[in-house]
């Protein structure tokens, strides 16, 4: 499973693969970035962490949207 992050930088909101410095996409607003990331990750098995301005996880989403990383099947 791949891990991605949306984070706020001096250049706006950015989507990156966790542990990689390469910016996959930038946007002016968090909502624009979440919308892009949802489309980008739709066909992947991934976890998307949305970080707040302090770098803390504000929201965590799994893709495909029905995926459950805990493996409980719930």
Secondary structure, DSSP 8 states (H G I E B T S, - for coil): -EEEEEEEETTEEEEEETT---EEEEESSHHHHHHHHHHHHTTS-EEEEEE-TTS-EEEEEEESTT--TT-S--
